[in-house]
Amino acid sequence: MINTFVGNLGHFMVILAFVSSLVTAFSYYKYTLSNELEKVSWRKFSRISFYVHAVSSLSIVFILFEIIYNFRFEYFYAYSHASKALPVHYMISSFWEGQEGSFLLWIFWNVVLGLVLVHTNKTWEGPVMVVFALVQAFLVSMILGVVFGDLKIGSSPFVLLRDVSNAPIFQINPDFVPEDGTGLNPLLQNIWMVIHPPTLFLGYASTLVPFAYLMAGLATKRYHEWIRPALPWTIFSALVLGMGIMMGAYWAYVTLNFGGYWNWDPVENASYVPWLILIAAIHTMITYKKSSTALKTSIVLVITSFILVLYATFLVRSGVLGDTSVHSFTDLGLSGQLLIYLLFFLFVAIFLSAKEWKNIPTSDKEASVYSREFWILIGATTLALMAFQVILPTSIPVFNAVIESFGGISNMAPPADQEEFYSKFQLWFAVALALLTAVGQYFWWKKMDKETLKDVLTVPYIISLIVAAIIITVGKVYTISYIVVVMAGAFTIIANGGIFFQLMRTSSFKLAGGSLAHIGLGMILIGVMFSSGYSEVISTNMSGLTYKKDWEDDLNKENILLWINKPLQMKEYSVIYRGRNKKVAGVPGYVNVNKLKATERVNEAVALQDIEAKGKVYHKKGELVNIVLEENSYFEIEYYKGDDHKFTLFPMSQPNPTMGLISSPDSKRFITQDLYTHISAINDYGDPEWKDDEIYDVSPGEQFHISDFVTTFEGGEVLTEVDGVELQEGDVAVKATLVIYDNDIEKRITPLFLIRGNQVGRIPVVDSDLGIKVELTNILPEDNKFSFTVNRFQKDYVVMKAMVKPHINVLWAGTFLVLIGFGVACYRRYDEFIKMRDKGLE
């Protein structure tokens, strides 16, 4: 039965959230302009209206998740993104898989940040919350789902399936509810997609805070006072957004099959660019706090970072990237709204900045080459150039759309090889940044002249040359550009390491955030160089076979065919494919599919034998077990060196009716490298192509061949009980036991022969691994022989790719260090803000 109440309640909460955001913006505006007598009442009313907005927004989140969690497939959103097969943590992922859910996630984080700001500010609450409430109004409008004639405002997540589907079933039965939903995109069925989107959207949402402080400062003519409260939030935003970006990179590494962590996809670029500008803004804001310079630069950068977040939203959700990105959303008709959202805040920011530009204080002090201000400016310029080089080609689809909207024709195309195009520029920008951070830290902490600079750089320069030489020699780095990368990375690590230890010896750990982040940058540079520049495919196809005609030559050359149980040499490893497995709830590791028999219910199976792991029996034979996402199969690949078993990997694959074969890799992680393995093709034995019958008449103890397998017939046995069959008086049941040898595996096949009166029944055995069906067709007592009929089909196999990613842990460790550095810097700046606020200066 259709439950319309929960959807109507959700619609009401959306409208309430939208109206209350507008009321909040107006009331905070009045609070900002009111005199001291009226301020108390306007502040109280403003807070109440924002609390109403917060409660209604959180209610929308709760209601939509309730619809997903309780499988209310009468609602289009639940039907499109959820299914009964999903465990709870993937239901959470399905919440934000769609556009409406991701906008809700953004709204949620803005509410959380708004509540924090309301209760941590004294003098900034009014003007800052005006900006916050206006942004919330625009965001909530994206899920309003209100239509006025041909004008559609937002897309509601509470629309019924029957209202958007033309399926004939709804004409026959308007109250029809599907049994199940279409489910979550298989690529999103990963734990990192449970935590990556919330982190990324918190990063997006937090860019609003420094922007709101800036707009408040310009509107209230407090042109520089906004820096102190905004700075910790800017660092926090860069920390969280950077964390979200790297989580996405790690998700790509462990889930996607391109073997890397960054593909320069337009959606990846859309989050990377505002992060670069945020980092530039942090440095210029700190410079202003130190020397009262770069205030106007800070204003431009803070505005740019927020506008770029809105532009990223437009790129991803307008559908304009549909042909150039695998990550973008389809267009829900919101592109016009998104454009208005972007242009509104761009206009407001430009208007306020231009209006007050001549009043914004500037410094007449000329920046010397030996001043920290000069080096900060060079670093910020480099970051801005990095961002510009990425965003310009990424925006080519937008340029084409604009030209075509005015009746023109544009043939501009994005780079054909994205990785090569972006990397060749970004690599040298990153080298320049590394060198700047190595030198710039000395200018930051000490007054410099030519002689002093030479003295302080000599030791780290020599040490870094020695370290770089060791890395180059041991790592066999012979490419000139990579040698430069290693030297730049080593120099920034050594130089900033020296500053770090000096600060720890003479000052406080909370001053060391910059040094830690810059050391991490050097490690990232070296880690990226090794893991990307020296990754090696070790699964070389030496057979000469072409696995798939539609594959490019490289794919056929870089994949090997593994027949089940048959070893194959691959570089220094011998690899053996051992079969398919499933994940069973409550059982550690994986369970072979031959131990399970599916039932008619989703994610349910019967144990065909005891299921045990690590010496413990988790399910007895005949018990029902719950499979975790039964459409996923995990292919057991054993790695040997000589006769020694080294490790086993379980890459996952799922045949998807719309997306083809979806594969997620598995990796063996060593200290110095990862061995990355994924499945490129599998044997589809769901509908096998049977060959002609083969008849074998054999005596007990006789050895013969079934296909390529040596087989021994051990003999027959009369049974008194047969699983699944109730024997009657006079019935005769005979079990024949065949032992089949497949390389080092011994399998026992036991077909049954039943006699009841004048009728004969046969229960064959099908072994999908070996690709055979064996039936005991007759017993010939006078010849002491048993007659077997064998049908063969394709033996199980996988086509697999394996590659080595050297020193990738240096990259991940560097990333972690960068985030720690941001965290330390954020704590330091927030501590400063709190002290000033408690003195009544904020």
SEPA-518854 format. One record per residue (C-alpha): x, y, z; residue in three letters. Coordinates in steps of 0.05 Angstrom, whole numbers, padded with zeros to 5 digits, always signed. Layout:
N
XYZALA ...
This chain:
842
+00000+00000+00000MET +00025+00069-00018ILE +00045+00113+00040ASN +00034+00185+00017THR +00037+00215+00087PHE +00112+00211+00093VAL +00123+00243+00025GLY +00073+00299+00040ASN +00108+00312+00106LEU +00174+00315+00069GLY +00145+00365+00019HIS +00119+00408+00076PHE +00187+00408+00111MET +00221+00429+00046VAL +00173+00488+00039ILE +00183+00505+00113LEU +00259+00503+00105ALA +00256+00548+00045PHE +00210+00600+00077VAL +00247+00599+00143SER +00314+00611+00107SER +00285+00673+00074LEU +00256+00696+00140VAL +00323+00684+00174THR +00360+00725+00121ALA +00311+00783+00129PHE +00311+00782+00205SER +00386+00778+00210TYR +00390+00836+00160TYR +00344+00877+00206LYS +00385+00855+00266TYR +00449+00881+00233THR +00418+00949+00218LEU +00378+00958+00282SER +00397+01002+00340ASN +00419+00974+00407GLU +00349+00975+00436LEU +00320+00933+00380GLU +00379+00886+00371LYS +00360+00839+00427VAL +00290+00824+00400SER +00314+00818+00327TRP +00371+00772+00349ARG +00322+00728+00387LYS +00274+00725+00329PHE +00330+00712+00279SER +00356+00654+00320ARG +00287+00624+00328ILE +00275+00627+00253SER +00343+00595+00240PHE +00327+00540+00290TYR +00262+00528+00253VAL +00302+00523+00189HIS +00351+00475+00222ALA +00296+00430+00249VAL +00259+00428+00183SER +00323+00414+00143SER +00343+00358+00190LEU +00272+00331+00184SER +00278+00328+00108ILE +00342+00287+00116VAL +00309+00240+00166PHE +00246+00231+00123ILE +00284+00215+00059LEU +00327+00164+00095PHE +00265+00134+00126GLU +00237+00125+00056ILE +00301+00090+00033ILE +00311+00049+00096TYR +00240+00022+00096ASN +00242+00006+00021PHE +00185+00052+00003ARG +00193+00039-00072PHE +00129+00077-00087GLU +00176+00138-00084TYR +00218+00150-00146PHE +00281+00167-00107TYR +00280+00103-00066ALA +00264+00062-00128TYR +00321+00094-00168SER +00376+00089-00116HIS +00360+00034-00065ALA +00345-00040-00065SER +00330-00094-00013LYS +00398-00125-00026ALA +00436-00065+00003LEU +00465-00068+00073PRO +00451-00008+00117VAL +00517+00028+00103HIS +00503+00025+00028TYR +00433+00051+00040MET +00468+00112+00068ILE +00507+00117+00003SER +00443+00112-00037SER +00417+00172+00002PHE +00466+00219-00034TRP +00474+00181-00099GLU +00420+00225-00131GLY +00423+00300-00141GLN +00368+00314-00091GLU +00403+00274-00036GLY +00470+00307-00048SER +00438+00376-00044PHE +00406+00354+00022LEU +00475+00333+00047LEU +00501+00403+00030TRP +00441+00435+00065ILE +00454+00391+00126PHE +00526+00413+00132TRP +00508+00486+00123ASN +00458+00479+00181VAL +00512+00448+00225VAL +00562+00503+00208LEU +00509+00556+00217GLY +00493+00530+00287LEU +00567+00532+00305VAL +00574+00603+00280LEU +00512+00627+00317VAL +00542+00603+00382HIS +00615+00622+00372THR +00609+00694+00347ASN +00596+00758+00384LYS +00600+00815+00335THR +00595+00778+00267TRP +00532+00737+00276GLU +00483+00784+00240GLY +00517+00799+00174PRO +00549+00730+00169VAL +00483+00694+00179MET +00449+00738+00126VAL +00497+00707+00075VAL +00487+00637+00105PHE +00412+00641+00102ALA +00412+00666+00030LEU +00456+00608+00009VAL +00410+00560+00045GLN +00350+00590+00008ALA +00383+00576-00059PHE +00403+00505-00038LEU +00333+00487-00012VAL +00303+00515-00076SER +00340+00459-00112MET +00295+00407-00079ILE +00229+00447-00077LEU +00198+00411-00136GLY +00148+00466-00149VAL +00120+00478-00219VAL +00087+00542-00243PHE +00065+00530-00315GLY +00129+00516-00354ASP +00172+00540-00296LEU +00201+00485-00253LYS +00236+00504-00188ILE +00277+00447-00160GLY +00270+00372-00163SER +00235+00340-00104SER +00260+00274-00074PRO +00189+00260-00051PHE +00157+00249-00119VAL +00118+00184-00127LEU +00141+00134-00179LEU +00073+00134-00212ARG +00079+00209-00224ASP +00142+00203-00265VAL +00134+00135-00298SER +00092+00120-00360ASN +00091+00045-00345ALA +00024+00013-00364PRO +00019-00020-00295ILE +00002+00047-00264PHE -00057+00055-00310GLN -00083-00013-00288ILE -00065-00004-00215ASN -00046+00066-00191PRO -00027+00038-00123ASP +00024-00010-00152PHE +00089-00014-00112VAL +00150-00049-00143PRO +00178-00108-00105GLU +00248-00079-00108ASP +00287-00018-00131GLY +00341-00012-00183THR +00395-00008-00130GLY +00460+00030-00120LEU +00510+00039-00175ASN +00560-00019-00166PRO +00619+00029-00167LEU +00591+00064-00106LEU +00584+00000-00066GLN +00648+00014-00028ASN +00659+00037+00043ILE +00697+00098+00019TRP +00635+00123-00017MET +00600+00123+00051VAL +00650+00173+00079ILE +00679+00208+00018HIS +00616+00248-00004PRO +00599+00274+00066PRO +00672+00297+00075THR +00674+00329+00006LEU +00608+00365+00017PHE +00630+00389+00086LEU +00690+00418+00050GLY +00645+00451-00002TYR +00598+00478+00053ALA +00655+00505+00095SER +00681+00550+00039THR +00618+00591+00053LEU +00644+00611+00122VAL +00705+00654+00100PRO +00663+00680+00042PHE +00608+00701+00090ALA +00658+00735+00136TYR +00687+00772+00077LEU +00618+00795+00052MET +00601+00816+00123ALA +00666+00854+00128GLY +00655+00892+00063LEU +00581+00906+00079ALA +00598+00933+00149THR +00662+00968+00126LYS +00705+00925+00171ARG +00753+00915+00114TYR +00807+00876+00150HIS +00776+00853+00216GLU +00743+00793+00180TRP +00812+00761+00169ILE +00821+00736+00240ARG +00754+00699+00249PRO +00756+00675+00176ALA +00827+00647+00176LEU +00815+00585+00220PRO +00753+00569+00179TRP +00792+00577+00114THR +00845+00528+00139ILE +00790+00481+00163PHE +00757+00485+00095SER +00823+00468+00060ALA +00835+00411+00109LEU +00766+00379+00099VAL +00762+00392+00024LEU +00832+00364+00015GLY +00813+00303+00057MET +00751+00293+00015GLY +00791+00298-00050ILE +00842+00247-00025MET +00787+00200-00001MET +00759+00204-00071GLY +00828+00188-00099ALA +00835+00128-00052TYR +00764+00105-00072TRP +00785+00108-00145ALA +00848+00069-00128TYR +00812+00012-00092VAL +00748+00012-00135THR +00759+00034-00206LEU +00799-00009-00254ASN +00843+00043-00287PHE +00897+00026-00236GLY +00907+00096-00209GLY +00881+00147-00160TYR +00872+00208-00205TRP +00847+00208-00276ASN +00840+00284-00287TRP +00766+00273-00298ASP +00728+00340-00303PRO +00691+00325-00238VAL +00757+00311-00202GLU +00784+00376-00230ASN +00722+00414-00206ALA +00739+00399-00133SER +00814+00405-00141TYR +00813+00477-00169VAL +00777+00512-00110PRO +00823+00474-00062TRP +00884+00504-00096LEU +00854+00574-00091ILE +00836+00562-00017LEU +00909+00545-00002ILE +00932+00608-00037ALA +00881+00648+00003ALA +00907+00618+00069ILE +00977+00642+00054HIS +00957+00713+00034THR +00911+00719+00095MET +00968+00697+00141ILE +01013+00748+00106THR +00963+00803+00120TYR +00961+00784+00194LYS +01036+00787+00196LYS +01051+00849+00155SER +00986+00883+00134SER +00998+00866+00060THR +00959+00826+00009ALA +00891+00843+00037LEU +00861+00856-00032LYS +00893+00792-00058THR +00861+00754-00001SER +00793+00784-00017ILE +00798+00763-00090VAL +00821+00692-00072LEU +00767+00680-00019VAL +00713+00703-00068ILE +00743+00660-00123THR +00746+00598-00080SER +00672+00602-00062PHE +00650+00619-00133ILE +00691+00561-00159LEU +00654+00515-00112VAL +00589+00540-00142LEU +00618+00532-00211TYR +00639+00461-00195ALA +00567+00448-00174THR +00543+00475-00240PHE +00592+00433-00279LEU +00575+00369-00243VAL +00499+00376-00239ARG +00478+00415-00301SER +00492+00356-00348GLY +00541+00398-00388VAL +00596+00346-00375LEU +00553+00288-00395GLY +00599+00267-00453ASP +00665+00283-00420THR +00659+00255-00349SER +00641+00188-00320VAL +00623+00220-00253HIS +00575+00276-00272SER +00500+00275-00257PHE +00447+00276-00311THR +00410+00341-00321ASP +00346+00345-00279LEU +00327+00412-00310GLY +00363+00450-00255LEU +00418+00481-00298SER +00381+00548-00302GLY +00373+00550-00226GLN +00446+00531-00215LEU +00468+00586-00262LEU +00425+00637-00225ILE +00454+00613-00159TYR +00525+00622-00186LEU +00513+00689-00219LEU +00475+00718-00159PHE +00533+00709-00110PHE +00584+00727-00163LEU +00547+00793-00175PHE +00539+00807-00100VAL +00613+00793-00088ALA +00637+00836-00146ILE +00588+00892-00129PHE +00609+00897-00056LEU +00683+00891-00073SER +00680+00944-00127ALA +00638+00990-00084LYS +00688+00988-00026GLU +00753+00975-00065TRP +00781+01045-00058LYS +00768+01043+00017ASN +00804+00977+00028ILE +00871+00991+00062PRO +00934+00975+00023THR +01007+00974+00042SER +01056+01020+00007ASP +01114+00978+00030LYS +01152+00950-00029GLU +01163+00875-00025ALA +01237+00858-00027SER +01262+00794-00059VAL +01288+00776+00011TYR +01220+00787+00044SER +01169+00734+00063ARG +01114+00775+00029GLU +01149+00767-00038PHE +01155+00692-00032TRP +01084+00684-00008ILE +01059+00724-00068LEU +01100+00681-00115ILE +01071+00618-00083GLY +01000+00643-00087ALA +01011+00662-00159THR +01037+00592-00175THR +00976+00561-00142LEU +00930+00607-00181ALA +00965+00588-00246LEU +00957+00515-00229MET +00883+00525-00219ALA +00876+00566-00283PHE +00912+00513-00324GLN +00863+00460-00300VAL +00797+00499-00301ILE +00805+00528-00371LEU +00807+00462-00410PRO +00756+00431-00362THR +00708+00487-00380SER +00710+00473-00456ILE +00641+00440-00455PRO +00614+00503-00421VAL +00646+00548-00473PHE +00615+00504-00528ASN +00546+00507-00496ALA +00550+00583-00489VAL +00571+00593-00562ILE +00517+00545-00586GLU +00463+00579-00544SER +00477+00643-00584PHE +00470+00605-00650GLY +00544+00594-00662GLY +00582+00530-00675ILE +00641+00509-00632SER +00686+00451-00647ASN +00731+00457-00586MET +00744+00390-00553ALA +00774+00373-00485PRO +00843+00341-00485PRO +00841+00271-00516ALA +00892+00244-00466ASP +00872+00279-00401GLN +00926+00247-00358GLU +00983+00267-00404GLU +00956+00337-00418PHE +00945+00359-00346TYR +01003+00321-00315SER +01056+00352-00359LYS +01038+00422-00334PHE +01018+00405-00262GLN +01082+00367-00251LEU +01126+00428-00262TRP +01079+00473-00223PHE +01085+00424-00165ALA +01161+00424-00171VAL +01160+00501-00168ALA +01115+00498-00106LEU +01161+00448-00072ALA +01221+00494-00083LEU +01182+00555-00060LEU +01160+00520+00005THR +01232+00498+00018ALA +01259+00569+00012VAL +01198+00606+00036GLY +01197+00575+00105GLN +01264+00606+00121TYR +01239+00675+00101PHE +01177+00664+00144TRP +01216+00651+00208TRP +01278+00693+00198LYS +01298+00760+00170LYS +01339+00747+00108MET +01391+00779+00066ASP +01435+00749+00012LYS +01489+00723+00058GLU +01441+00696+00111THR +01400+00660+00057LEU +01463+00627+00030LYS +01484+00605+00100ASP +01417+00574+00120VAL +01406+00539+00053LEU +01475+00508+00045THR +01466+00450+00094VAL +01395+00429+00073PRO +01416+00436+00000TYR +01476+00389+00008ILE +01436+00339+00050ILE +01379+00340+00000SER +01427+00327-00058LEU +01455+00266-00020ILE +01385+00240-00004VAL +01362+00252-00076ALA +01423+00215-00102ALA +01407+00155-00058ILE +01334+00155-00081ILE +01354+00162-00154ILE +01405+00105-00149THR +01363+00056-00109VAL +01299+00073-00147GLY +01335+00071-00214LYS +01307+00138-00234VAL +01339+00155-00301TYR +01288+00203-00332THR +01312+00276-00328ILE +01244+00304-00309SER +01236+00252-00254TYR +01305+00267-00227ILE +01285+00340-00220VAL +01221+00318-00184VAL +01261+00275-00135VAL +01310+00332-00122MET +01254+00383-00110ALA +01216+00335-00065GLY +01279+00318-00025ALA +01297+00391-00018PHE +01229+00412+00009THR +01228+00352+00058ILE +01298+00367+00084ILE +01290+00442+00088ALA +01221+00440+00121ASN +01245+00383+00165GLY +01300+00428+00191GLY +01250+00484+00206ILE +01204+00434+00240PHE +01257+00407+00288PHE +01281+00478+00302GLN +01210+00499+00320LEU +01201+00437+00364MET +01265+00454+00401ARG +01253+00529+00411THR +01177+00540+00405SER +01112+00501+00405SER +01084+00444+00363PHE +01024+00486+00344LYS +01071+00531+00303LEU +01094+00472+00261ALA +01032+00463+00218GLY +01062+00496+00157GLY +01127+00455+00161SER +01089+00390+00168LEU +01044+00406+00109ALA +01104+00424+00065HIS +01141+00361+00084ILE +01079+00323+00063GLY +01079+00360-00003LEU +01150+00336-00017GLY +01130+00264+00000MET +01069+00269-00046ILE +01112+00293-00102LEU +01160+00235-00096ILE +01103+00185-00084GLY +01065+00208-00146VAL +01128+00205-00188MET +01143+00133-00169PHE +01073+00104-00166SER +01051+00135-00232SER +01115+00142-00271GLY +01144+00074-00253TYR +01081+00031-00246SER +01093-00035-00283GLU +01043-00084-00313VAL +01068-00154-00296ILE +01010-00193-00327SER +01039-00197-00397THR +01000-00239-00447ASN +01051-00287-00477MET +01000-00334-00508SER +00986-00293-00570GLY +00911-00299-00556LEU +00864-00240-00569THR +00815-00243-00512TYR +00765-00192-00540LYS +00763-00163-00610LYS +00736-00096-00584ASP +00794-00088-00535TRP +00852-00043-00553GLU +00918-00077-00566ASP +00946-00056-00498ASP +00888-00089-00461LEU +00900-00155-00497ASN +00974-00150-00483LYS +00967-00131-00409GLU +00919-00186-00387ASN +00929-00260-00375ILE +00880-00318-00381LEU +00876-00361-00318LEU +00840-00428-00323TRP +00816-00452-00255ILE +00868-00491-00215ASN +00920-00484-00271LYS +00983-00446-00251PRO +01012-00393-00297LEU +01079-00358-00290GLN +01075-00282-00284MET +01142-00248-00274LYS +01170-00275-00208GLU +01102-00302-00186TYR +01063-00364-00204SER +00988-00349-00201VAL +00930-00397-00194ILE +00856-00381-00200TYR +00817-00421-00148ARG +00745-00403-00161GLY +00689-00355-00142ARG +00670-00334-00072ASN +00616-00295-00036LYS +00615-00253+00027LYS +00571-00284+00080VAL +00546-00240+00137ALA +00582-00256+00202GLY +00635-00300+00169VAL +00706-00271+00164PRO +00737-00275+00095GLY +00701-00306+00037TYR +00660-00370+00024VAL +00667-00411-00039ASN +00604-00411-00082VAL +00605-00488-00084ASN +00586-00488-00010LYS +00524-00446-00023LEU +00458-00456-00059LYS +00416-00394-00073ALA +00344-00391-00051THR +00289-00350-00083GLU +00298-00294-00031ARG +00347-00237-00042VAL +00416-00247-00010ASN +00397-00314+00019GLU +00428-00383+00009ALA +00430-00452+00039VAL +00496-00480+00065ALA +00512-00544+00026LEU +00566-00561+00076GLN +00593-00534+00141ASP +00619-00463+00134ILE +00680-00451+00176GLU +00736-00400+00181ALA +00799-00400+00224LYS +00779-00466+00256GLY +00709-00442+00277LYS +00644-00468+00247VAL +00597-00409+00233TYR +00541-00447+00197HIS +00522-00520+00196LYS +00503-00556+00132LYS +00431-00540+00114GLY +00427-00474+00151GLU +00404-00410+00117LEU +00458-00358+00109VAL +00456-00284+00090ASN +00500-00264+00032ILE +00526-00193+00028VAL +00507-00167-00041LEU +00498-00234-00076GLU +00510-00203-00145GLU +00583-00192-00126ASN +00632-00249-00137SER +00703-00249-00108TYR +00754-00287-00150PHE +00806-00324-00110GLU +00876-00313-00139ILE +00935-00347-00104GLU +01005-00320-00113TYR +01065-00367-00106TYR +01140-00360-00110LYS +01166-00429-00126GLY +01128-00476-00082ASP +01116-00424-00027ASP +01047-00393-00023HIS +01057-00318-00012LYS +00987-00288-00009PHE +00917-00292-00037THR +00877-00236-00068LEU +00802-00230-00079PHE +00786-00180-00134PRO +00711-00169-00143MET +00669-00169-00207SER +00595-00161-00220GLN +00561-00171-00287PRO +00515-00112-00293ASN +00459-00112-00345PRO +00468-00038-00362THR +00541-00024-00347MET +00573-00090-00368GLY +00625-00122-00324LEU +00639-00079-00262ILE +00705-00097-00229SER +00739-00073-00166SER +00812-00091-00153PRO +00846-00121-00094ASP +00917-00105-00075SER +00973-00136-00034LYS +01007-00080+00003ARG +01080-00082+00017PHE +01122-00027+00049ILE +01155-00009-00017THR +01099-00025-00067GLN +01028-00049-00079ASP +01012-00108-00124LEU +00946-00086-00156TYR +00901-00140-00186THR +00834-00135-00221HIS +00789-00177-00265ILE +00779-00156-00337SER +00734-00213-00362ALA +00699-00274-00332ILE +00667-00337-00356ASN +00591-00330-00357ASP +00568-00400-00339TYR +00497-00378-00322GLY +00473-00402-00391ASP +00526-00452-00414PRO +00535-00477-00485GLU +00533-00553-00478TRP +00573-00599-00522LYS +00551-00668-00547ASP +00540-00726-00499ASP +00600-00769-00482GLU +00586-00840-00458ILE +00635-00878-00412TYR +00626-00950-00389ASP +00675-00962-00332VAL +00686-01013-00277SER +00700-00997-00204PRO +00773-00980-00194GLY +00782-00962-00268GLU +00817-00898-00289GLN +00795-00858-00350PHE +00793-00786-00377HIS +00735-00737-00375ILE +00756-00680-00419SER +00828-00665-00397ASP +00818-00691-00327PHE +00845-00757-00301VAL +00785-00792-00268THR +00781-00853-00223THR +00715-00890-00213PHE +00719-00913-00140GLU +00655-00954-00143GLY +00581-00954-00127GLY +00545-00953-00061GLU +00472-00970-00043VAL +00441-00914-00001LEU +00387-00917+00051THR +00377-00841+00052GLU +00381-00788-00002VAL +00380-00713+00012ASP +00317-00681-00016GLY +00286-00748-00036VAL +00239-00790+00007GLU +00255-00863-00007LEU +00197-00913-00005GLN +00198-00987+00010GLU +00228-01024-00048GLY +00265-00964-00075ASP +00338-00973-00094VAL +00386-00914-00092ALA +00457-00922-00117VAL +00512-00870-00111LYS +00572-00873-00156ALA +00636-00838-00134THR +00683-00808-00185LEU +00748-00775-00165VAL +00770-00722-00215ILE +00840-00693-00213TYR +00848-00621-00237ASP +00922-00605-00229ASN +00932-00604-00153ASP +00857-00606-00137ILE +00819-00671-00124GLU +00744-00668-00132LYS +00693-00722-00115ARG +00631-00725-00160ILE +00573-00768-00135THR +00516-00776-00186PRO +00455-00817-00163LEU +00415-00872-00196PHE +00344-00886-00169LEU +00299-00946-00183ILE +00226-00945-00162ARG +00186-01003-00191GLY +00193-00999-00266ASN +00216-00927-00265GLN +00287-00901-00265VAL +00309-00832-00239GLY +00376-00799-00246ARG +00405-00741-00205ILE +00466-00713-00243PRO +00521-00670-00214VAL +00541-00604-00247VAL +00609-00575-00231ASP +00614-00505-00259SER +00688-00499-00241ASP +00707-00558-00285LEU +00652-00545-00336GLY +00621-00615-00333ILE +00555-00649-00318LYS +00560-00723-00299VAL +00500-00769-00299GLU +00498-00842-00278LEU +00453-00868-00335THR +00456-00943-00325ASN +00484-00999-00283ILE +00507-01062-00321LEU +00515-01116-00266PRO +00530-01172-00316GLU +00591-01133-00342ASP +00608-01103-00274ASN +00605-01034-00306LYS +00571-00968-00294PHE +00550-00924-00352SER +00562-00849-00346PHE +00538-00793-00392THR +00581-00731-00391VAL +00564-00663-00420ASN +00617-00610-00423ARG +00616-00535-00426PHE +00668-00480-00417GLN +00713-00492-00357LYS +00716-00433-00309ASP +00767-00379-00322TYR +00784-00306-00311VAL +00822-00255-00351VAL +00864-00215-00302MET +00910-00155-00300LYS +00963-00144-00248ALA +01009-00085-00239MET +01060-00061-00188VAL +01053+00009-00159LYS +01120+00026-00128PRO +01127+00070-00066HIS +01053+00089-00066ILE +01055+00089+00010ASN +01100+00150+00006VAL +01042+00186-00028LEU +00990+00164+00024TRP +01038+00181+00082ALA +01051+00249+00051GLY +00977+00262+00044THR +00966+00244+00117PHE +01022+00291+00138LEU +00992+00348+00097VAL +00925+00338+00132LEU +00959+00336+00200ILE +00994+00401+00183GLY +00928+00434+00164PHE +00898+00408+00229GLY +00954+00438+00271VAL +00949+00505+00235ALA +00874+00505+00242CYS +00879+00493+00317TYR +00930+00549+00325ARG +00888+00601+00287ARG +00824+00581+00322TYR +00859+00587+00390ASP +00881+00658+00370GLU +00809+00675+00350PHE +00781+00649+00415ILE +00830+00690+00457LYS +00814+00753+00418MET +00739+00740+00422ARG +00742+00729+00497ASP +00776+00797+00502LYS +00716+00827+00466GLY +00756+00843+00403LEU +00718+00796+00357GLU 
